Amino acid sequence: MSEQDEIPRAAATPRGRRKREAILAAGLKVFMAEGYAASMDRVAAGAGVAKQTLYSHFGSKEGLLRAVSDRFKHDTLRGLDPAGDLGAELLAFGDHMMRKLFDPETLGIQRLMIAQADAFPDLARIVYAAGPGRVREALVEFMRSKVEQGELRPVDPDEAAEDFVALLQGGRRQRYLFGIERAPDAGEIRRMAQRAVAVFRRAYTVS
């Protein structure tokens, strides 16, 4: 099926696509504020369209939720070059990952997916696999390549990837999720990534 075939007829024109994007933007804001109990009337008002227009594009509230989550599925992190310098690659990856983790929209959609995981388990699995799951797979493959090249000790790449992500997040993100601490700024994120890379290298690199 072509990309055009997957676009609802209502969004097949430039004007229709503009309306669709406006609805998605409004839907994200309302879902983040109200959860799945979000009012479709408020979404339509926020997008400046009639409620019927919303349904002609997405069919239902669930359809809109799926489309909103789909916007984040392909918002991937930078790639990891197996031929690149270990420290530089991990630092760039970690810095970018932490910026994403503390991004308000990313956090909002993750909270929404967690809250609705029981009601829409297939959607939660899809969003995880295409987002965090894909990032984890890329990191595991990078670790595997560095083990094979002899830059890392002969360890389990899955465990190495898990440890690096844990070092990156530390306790800061959990405290942020609970509203105990504010989100770190760009400078703090860079320092967090640098510390994670330094600790990881002391534990995993060949001396």
C-alpha positions in Angstrom: 0.0 0.0 0.0 1.4 3.4 -0.9 1.7 6.3 1.5 -1.0 8.1 -0.4 -3.4 5.1 0.0 -2.8 5.3 3.7 -3.9 8.9 3.9 -7.7 9.3 4.6 -9.6 10.8 1.7 -10.3 13.9 3.8 -6.5 14.6 4.0 -5.7 14.0 0.4 -5.6 17.7 -0.6 -3.2 20.4 0.7 -6.1 22.0 2.6 -7.0 18.6 4.0 -3.5 17.9 5.1 -3.3 21.3 6.9 -6.5 20.5 8.7 -5.1 17.1 9.7 -1.9 18.6 11.1 -4.0 21.2 13.0 -6.1 18.5 14.5 -3.0 16.4 15.5 -1.4 19.4 17.2 -4.6 20.2 19.1 -5.2 16.6 19.9 -1.7 16.3 21.5 -2.3 19.3 23.7 -5.7 18.2 24.9 -4.7 14.6 25.4 -1.7 15.7 27.4 -3.9 17.9 29.6 -6.9 15.6 30.0 -5.7 12.1 29.1 -8.0 9.7 27.2 -11.0 11.5 28.7 -10.1 14.4 26.4 -13.1 16.2 24.9 -13.3 16.0 21.1 -15.2 19.2 21.2 -12.1 20.9 22.7 -9.8 19.3 20.2 -12.0 20.5 17.3 -12.2 24.0 18.8 -8.4 24.0 19.3 -7.9 23.0 15.6 -10.4 25.5 14.3 -12.5 22.8 12.6 -15.9 21.3 12.9 -16.2 18.2 15.1 -17.4 16.3 12.0 -14.2 17.2 10.2 -12.2 15.7 13.0 -14.1 12.4 12.7 -13.8 12.4 8.9 -10.0 12.4 9.3 -9.6 10.0 12.2 -12.9 8.1 12.6 -12.9 8.0 16.4 -11.1 9.2 19.5 -9.0 6.0 19.4 -8.1 6.8 15.8 -6.9 10.3 16.8 -4.9 8.9 19.7 -3.2 6.4 17.4 -2.4 9.2 14.9 -1.0 11.4 17.7 1.2 8.6 19.0 2.3 7.8 15.4 4.0 11.3 15.2 6.5 10.1 17.8 7.2 6.7 16.4 9.7 7.8 13.8 11.2 10.6 15.9 14.4 8.6 16.3 17.7 9.4 17.9 20.9 10.0 16.0 22.6 6.9 14.7 25.5 5.2 16.2 28.5 4.6 14.0 30.2 1.3 14.8 33.4 2.6 13.1 33.3 5.8 15.2 35.2 6.6 18.4 33.5 4.8 21.3 33.5 7.7 23.7 32.4 10.3 21.1 29.6 8.1 19.8 28.3 7.3 23.2 28.5 11.0 24.3 26.6 12.3 21.3 24.0 9.5 21.6 23.6 10.1 25.3 23.3 13.8 25.0 20.6 13.5 22.3 18.8 10.8 24.2 18.6 12.8 27.4 17.3 15.8 25.5 14.5 13.6 24.1 13.7 12.1 27.5 13.2 15.5 29.1 11.3 17.0 26.2 7.8 17.9 27.5 6.0 16.5 24.4 7.9 13.3 24.5 7.2 13.0 28.2 3.5 13.8 27.7 3.0 11.1 25.0 4.8 8.6 27.1 2.6 9.4 30.2 -0.4 9.1 28.0 0.7 5.7 26.6 1.4 4.4 30.1 -2.0 5.5 31.4 -3.8 3.9 28.5 -1.6 0.7 28.2 -4.3 -1.5 29.8 -7.0 -0.1 27.5 -4.9 -0.2 24.3 -2.1 -2.7 24.9 -1.4 -3.2 21.2 -0.9 0.6 20.7 1.4 0.8 23.7 3.5 -2.1 22.3 3.7 -0.5 18.9 4.7 2.9 20.3 7.3 1.3 22.5 8.7 -0.9 19.7 9.0 1.9 17.3 10.4 4.4 19.8 12.3 3.2 22.9 12.5 -0.4 21.6 14.2 0.6 18.4 16.6 2.9 20.2 17.6 0.1 22.5 18.1 -2.3 19.6 20.4 0.2 17.9 22.4 0.6 21.1 22.7 -3.1 21.6 24.0 -3.6 18.1 26.6 -0.8 18.7 27.7 -2.5 21.9 28.0 -5.8 20.0 30.1 -4.3 17.3 32.5 -2.7 19.9 32.8 -6.1 21.7 33.7 -7.7 18.4 36.3 -5.0 17.7 37.9 -5.5 21.1 37.1 -2.0 22.4 34.8 -3.4 25.0 35.3 -6.4 27.3 33.7 -9.6 26.1 30.3 -8.9 27.8 26.7 -9.3 26.9 25.8 -6.4 24.6 22.2 -6.3 26.0 23.5 -5.9 29.6 26.0 -3.2 28.4 23.2 -1.3 26.7 20.9 -1.5 29.8 23.7 -0.3 32.1 24.5 2.7 29.8 20.9 3.8 29.6 20.6 3.4 33.4 23.7 5.5 33.9 22.3 8.2 31.7 19.0 8.5 33.4 20.2 8.0 37.0 17.6 9.2 39.4 17.1 12.6 37.8 14.4 11.6 35.4 12.4 9.7 38.1 12.5 12.8 40.3 11.4 14.9 37.3 8.5 12.5 36.6 7.4 13.0 40.2 7.7 16.7 39.9 10.4 16.8 42.6 13.0 18.4 40.4 12.9 20.6 37.3 14.1 19.3 33.9 17.9 19.8 33.5 19.1 22.5 31.0 21.3 21.7 28.0 24.5 22.2 30.0 23.4 19.9 32.8 22.3 17.2 30.2 25.7 17.4 28.6 27.4 16.9 32.0 25.1 14.0 32.8 26.0 12.3 29.5 29.7 12.9 30.1 29.6 11.4 33.5 27.6 8.4 32.2 30.2 7.8 29.5 33.1 8.1 31.9 31.6 5.6 34.4 30.6 3.2 31.6 34.1 3.3 30.1 35.7 2.5 33.4 33.5 -0.5 33.8 33.4 -1.9 30.3 36.5 -0.9 28.3 39.6 -3.0 27.9 42.3 -1.6 30.1 
